[in-house]
Amino acid sequence: MRRLSPIMLAGTGSDVGKSLIATGLCRIFRQDGYNPAPFKAQNMALNSYATPDGFEIGRAQAVQAEAAGINCSTDMNPILLKPSGEHTSQVVLNGRPSGDTVAYQYFRKEGKDELRKIAHDAFDRLERRYNPIVLEGAGSVSELNLREGDIVNMSMAEYAGANVVLVADIDRGGVFASVYGSIMLQTPEHRKLIKGIIINKFRGDLRLFQDGRKLLEQISWIPVLGVVPMATHIHIDEEDSVALAGKDKKSASGRINVAVVLLKHISNFTDFNVLERHPEVNLYYASTPGDIAEADIIILPGSKNTLADLLDLRKRGVAKTILEAREKGKTVIGICGGYQMMGKEVCDPDGIEGDLKFLPGLGLLPIETVMSGHKTTKQVKFRFMEDKRTCEGYEIHMGRTETSRPFIWREDGTAEGCMVDERCFGSYVHGILDNAAVIDFILKPFLNKRDTDDFDPSAYRQRQYDLLADWLREYVDIPRIYKIMTTND
């Protein structure tokens, strides 16, 4: 196959759809016989994933790798920032925690040479193995105050020799200003790297934007490669919790109401995507005691700061509501940090998470957790209770929890999780609810009969990638993108 130059999806802002379009391009290149790989030099997200060799990267790059038909690796996201407070983040370098940093220190230009080298080295390793590399920028491409310390946007595109496609979200409004401003605020050298524009999240009749498309090209002198409608029929894992803004639905009559407790430091919220799409389920994110009380099933999700979120649950009256729901016979499930909260106590003697050293848990499970500096990151295959189907998931946590009532048996024979009864249990395994065996179990008390033997989460995800590729082929000028990547036109 001919060699394609790298392409970068840069954005006029956060949550404009860069990750989704990068995922779709990875799939398209794979379908067309290439061997693509995703790359994001620096990601800031609590939604992370464990690589096959036990390292940690941003979830978005793991999804993009799956769309590309390859295993994910730390080279695809060498720098990951996991916010743990308003101004602090854990820094993960090449898949391993490297300490904490405050935002002011991290985003200054001083001291960026080492991080820039880590990003460049990872990209170089990827480019030797794959063709093409699909890069993704971060946030807005025109943050002037951060330009000198940039390691993920235009400076990375310059190093990689990447053609940049600017992605804008028209649903937000102000698309002309955001596109024109993002281009004009670049240095002359970086402006030359921008070879196309994609208008994303369009609603309504595309014919209404024909004149707008021409005007954008006239004022920017850059071609509009596509206007992509809202793809509400396609289900791809979102990159970060900003996507939860539209999921604060309420309980609904006639369906099984599942409330995911909205934590301040919620992580890995994609754990609930499969359950959310079940036809009998109404899944929503709840932050008030009233909304939580109306649910049939309550899920405590993962957290980047278990102790802080546990304290917050008590202050807001949510902890009391969860205990009352359990007394009424409702189902309560904890995953990772939520699992830790359900125990008798959570201890942090070394201050791994912060100043809080101890808090009593909700007391729903006979477990105790001690935070430690060692982070467990691994993919797991397991058996759920007596079900013979093989399940899959991954673990990312910094706590040690002893249990005497396991209900999960890993492939290596070790036990995990704690279950009091069928309506009260918890586990460290992210992705546990992606498995039909587990979904069947938790919904069984609410359903008389349901056939799920043919459910295959992996096949479902693959269908979504193909749907996304078809969607982009319909609304984006893919031949023009190929031309840009072969002729630097």
N, C-alpha and C positions, 0 to 999 in steps of 0.2 A: 504494500500500500504506500502511496505517496506520503511524504512527511508534511503534516499540517503545523503551522505556527500556533502557539498557544492563544487562547482566547480568554479574556476576563469579563465577567459580568460585574460591573460597578453600579452603584446606586445613587440616586438623588437623595436618598435617606434610608433609614432603617425600615424593614418590613415592607419593602416595595416589591418583593418577589424575586430577588436575585437568586436565592437558594433554589427556588422552584424551577426557574428557567435553566439554571446550571444543571439541575437534576435531569431535566428534559433533554438538554443537549448531550449529556453523558449517554443517555439512552439512545438518542438518534445516531450518534457516532458509533455506538456499539452495533446498532442495527445495520449500519452501512458498512460494516466490516472493519472498522478501526478498533484500536485498543486504548480507549480513553481512560483518564484518571482525574479525579477532582483534586483541587488544592485551595486551601485558605490559610494564608500565612499565620494569621492571628484571629482567633474566634473568641467572643465573649458570650458565654452561654452557660446555663445550669443544666442544659439538656445534653448530656454527654453519653458516650457509648464505649464499651470495652472491645478492643481489637482481639482477633484470634490469639495473639501472643500475649495478651494480658496487660495492654496499655490503654490509656484513656485519650479519646479525641472528641471533638464536637459531633453531636448526633447528625447534623446536616451533612457532614462529609461522609459519614458511614452510610447514610441513605444514598448519597450520590454515587458512592462506590458500588453499592448494590445495584443501582440502576445501570452502572457501567459493566456489571457482571464480574466484578473482581472483589477480592477481600480488602477490607479497609486496613490502613496502616497509619502510624503516627506521622509519616512523611506527608500525608494529606492534610494534616492540621498540626504542625509542630509546636504552636504556641496556643494554649487555651487558658483563658481567664474565667474563673468561676467566682462570681460575686458572692461575698459572704456578709456584706454589710453595705451601708450607704456609700462608703468611700474605700472599702477594702475588697480585695479579690485574692483567691488562691491562684498562683501561677503554676500551670502544668507545662513543662517543657519536654518535648519528645515523649509524651505519654506518662511522665512521672511528676508528682508534686515537687515544686522547687522552692516553696515558701509562700508567704503572703506579701502583698504590696498594697500601698495606698495609691489611689488614682492619680494624685498629683505627681508622685514620684515616677510612676510607670509611664505616663504620657508626656513627660518632659523629653526633650531631644537628647539630653545627656544620658550616657549609658546604654544607648540603643544599638551600638555596634555589635555587641554580642548576640542580642536577639535577632538582629538583621542577618547575621551570619548563620544562625540556626535556621532561619526561614529559607535563606538562599541555598544552603546545603541540602535541605529537605527537597526543595524544588528540583535541584540538579539531579538528585538521586531518582526522583520520579520521572523526570524527562528522559533519562537514559533507558527507562523501562517501558514507558507508555507513549502513545501517540493518538490524539493530542492531549495536552493538559488543559483542563477547564478550570480556570481560576475564578475565585469569588472574592470580591472586595468586602469591606465591612462598613456598615452605616452609610454616612454621606461621603461622597468622593471629594467634597469641596470644603472641608473643615480647615480653614486657613490657619487657625491657631495650633493645629496639630500636624501641619504639613511637614515641618522639619524633622519630626520624630516618626513619620509614617513608615510602617514596614509592611502594610497589607494592601494599600490601594495603588495609587499611581506610581509610587516608587518601586513597588513590587512588579507592576506591569512593565515598567521600564527595564528592570533587571531581566525579566523573563522574555522580553521581546514580544509581549502579548498585544494583540489587537483588542481594544477595549470597546465593549458595547454598554452604553449607558441605559439603565433600566429606571423608568419613572412610573409612579403609581398615580394614575389619573383619577382614581376614586377619591383621593384626598382633596382634589381641587388644586388649582395653581400649577398645573402641569407645565405651561409655557414658561413661567418664571423659574420653576425648579430645574427644568432642562437647560434653558438658556443660561441661567446663573451658574449651574454646575459646570458647564462648558467654559464659559467666559472667565471663571475664577481660576482656571488652570494656568499653569505656566505655558508659554508657547510650545515648549518641548513636549509637555504632557498632553496638551490639547491635540497635537498631531496624532497621538496614539488612539484617540476616540474615533472609531470607524463606523459606528452605527448607533441608533437609538431604538429602544423597544418601549412602547407605551403599554403598560400592564394594567390589569384589573378594570377593563372597560365594561360599562354597563349600558345596555340599550342597543340601538341600531348603529352599526359601524359606519353606515353611510353618512351619519351626522358629523363624523370626524374627518371626512375626506379633505375638506378645506383646511382643517387644523393640522393635518399631517403635512400638507404642502407648505403651510406657513412655518412650521417647525423647521423644515428643511431649508426654507429660504433664509430664515434668520440665523440658523446655526451652520449652514453649509455642510451638514452631515445627514446622510440618508436615514429615514425612518424605516427600519427593517421589518417592523410589524406592529400591529395593534392587537393585543391579546385580550379577549374577553375574560371575565371572571370564570374560573374553572371550578364551580361549586360541585360538579359531579365527579371530580377527581380527588382522591384522598391520598395525600402524601404527608408524611410526618412534618410538622412545623418545626422551625429552627429553635424558637425560644418562646418564653411565656407571654410576649407581647401579643401573640395570637390568641390568648385566652380571653381577650377583651370581648369577643363576640360569643363566648360560650357560657355566659352567666345566666343561663336559662333557669326557669323555675320548675317545680314539680308539675307533672302532667297526669291527669286522670286516665285510667285505662292502660297505663304502661308501668313497667318496673322502674321506679325512680331511684337513680344512683347519684348520690351527692359526693363529689370529690371536694374535700375540705381545702379551701384556697389558702395556702400558707404564704407568708411574706417571702420565704426563701424556697418556694416550691421548685423541685428539680425533676427532670425526666417525666414531664406530664404526658409524653407520648405513650406512657404505660397504659393509657385508657382509650386509645384511639380505636382499637378493635371492638371493645365493649360498647363504645359510643355508637357504633354503626349497627349494632344488633337491632333488628326490627321491633323487638318487644321492649327495648330499653330507652328511657329518657335520662341521659347523663348530663349533669350540669355541675358547674363549679360554684360552691357556696361558701360564703364568709360570715353569715349571720346565723345565730342560733335558730331562728324561725325557719329559714330555708333548709337547714340541716335536719331539723326535727321532722320535716315532711317526707324525708327519704325512706325508702325501704332498705337500701344498702348504703352504708357510709364508708368511704375509703379515705384513709389518711395516707397521703402520698409521700414521696421522698422529699428531703429537705437538705439544703446546704448547711443549715444551722439548726440542728435538732433542738437544742436547749432553748435558744431564743424563740423558736416557733412554738415550742411547748409552753413556755411562759406566756406568750401572746394568746394562745388558746384559752388559758385560764383567765387572763384579764378580760377577754371578750365574752366570756361565758360559754364558749364553744365546747370546752372540755366537759363542763357539767351537762350540756345537751347530749354529747356523745354517750356519756355514762347512763343518762336517762333512757336514751334510745336502746342501749344494750339491755337494760332492765325490762324494756317493753318487748324484747324478743327480736329486735331488728339486727341485721347483719352489720358487723364492724370488721373491716379489713385494713391492715397496715402494710405498707411496702417501704422497705429500707428505713428512712428516718421515721416514717409513720409507724413502722414495726417497733422501732426503739421506743417511741412515745407510749405505745400500748403496754409496755412492761411496768415493773414495780418501781424502777428508778433508772435514771441516766446520770452517769458520773463522768466528769471531765477533769481529772486531777491535774493534768499537765496544761490545761488551758488551750487545748487544740482548737476549740471553736470560739473561745473568747474568755471573758471574765467569769461567767457562770461556771461553777465547779460541780454543782449537784442540783438536781430537781427530782422530786417524786414523779413517777410516770402516772398514767391513767389507771394502772392496776388491773388491766383487762387480761393480761397474759403473765404467767409466772416466769418472767425473764428479767435479767438485769444486764445493763449495757455499760461498758467502760470505753470511752473514746481513747484512741491511740493514734500515734503519728503515722503508723503504717496504713497505707491505703490498699484495700483489696480491689483488684480490677481483673475480671476474668469472664469469659463466656462459659455458660454451663448448659449441659443437657441433663434432664432429670425425669424422674417418674413421680407423678402426683398421686399420693395415697396409693390405692390399689389399681388405679387405672393403668392399663398396659401401653397406652400411647406414649411415645417419646415426646417430651416437652423441651422447649429451648428458652433461654433467657441470658441475662448477664448480671454480674454483681459489681457495684462500685460503692464502696463505703469505707469509713475510717473507724468504725466501732467494732468491739468484740462482744458478742452476745451468746451466753450459754443457754441452752434450751433442753428441756426434758420431754417435750411432747412434739417431736418433729413430724411433719407430714410430707416432706419432700426428700427424695433420695437421689443424690447426684449420680452421674454415670460412674464415678469412681468409688461409689459405695458409701460416701459420707452423707450424714443427715443434715437437714437445714429446716429452719422455720419453727413455728410453735402454733399449735391449734388446741383451743379449749374445747370447741365443738364446731359443728358445721357453720355456725353463724358468728364465729369469733376466732380469727387467726391472723398471722402476720408472717412476712418473709423478707429476706434481703434481695430476692431475685426480681430485678427489673424485667419487664416483658412477660411476667408470669401470666398476665391477663391476655396475652396474645395467643394463648393455647386453648384449644377447644375443650380439653379435659377439665381445665380450671373454670372456664366460663360455664360449661354444663353444670358443674358442681354448685357454683354460687347462685345460679338462676333456678336450679331445680326446685327449691321450695316455693317458687312463684309461678312455675309453669307445670301444667299437667303432662304435656308431651311436646318434645321438639327433636327433630332429626338434625343432628350436627355432624354425623359421621363423615360427611364429605367436605367439611370445612377445612381449608388449608391456608393458614395465614400467609405463608411464603408465596403460594400461587396467587393469592389475592393481591399482595404487594406488587408482584411482577405484572399483573394485569393493569394496575394503576400506572406503572411506569410506561407501559405501552400506550395507554390512553393519553398520558401526558405528551408522549412523543407525537402521537397523532394530532393532538391539539396544537402543538407548536408548528408542526408541518403545515397545518391548515392556515395559521394566522401569521407566521413568521417566514420571511424569505430565506429559507435554508440554503438554496443554491447561492444566494448572494453571500451568505456567511462563509460557505466553502470558498468562494472566490476571494473574499477578504483574507482567509487563512492560507491561501496559496500564492496570492500575487501581491499582498500588502497594498491592495487597491483601496 
